[in-house]
Amino acid sequence: MTRYRSNLVDIEVTLRRETPLAYGFANPNGGAIIWVPKSRCEFEGGDPPSCRGTLTMEDWLAVDKGLT
């Protein structure tokens, strides 16, 4: 589910990887992991076993990363 408020978008995602500077999410189109800098987003959830959560980021970045 995607919800818009101002220029922010909330996207339901599945966390696959994490580094100190970025999150890696499952690609909804089945491709390579999509990496998003932690400085450009907020992520809630991601707890095992499902690793599902809500990613909040600017709409232009979501489009650029192929998440919307």
Number of C-alpha atoms within 10 A of each C-alpha: 8 12 10 12 9 7 9 16 20 21 19 17 22 20 24 16 14 13 10 7 10 16 20 19 21 18 18 14 8 7 8 11 15 18 18 20 13 16 9 11 17 14 17 12 15 16 11 8 6 10 14 18 17 19 24 20 20 16 18 13 16 19 10 9 13 12 19 15
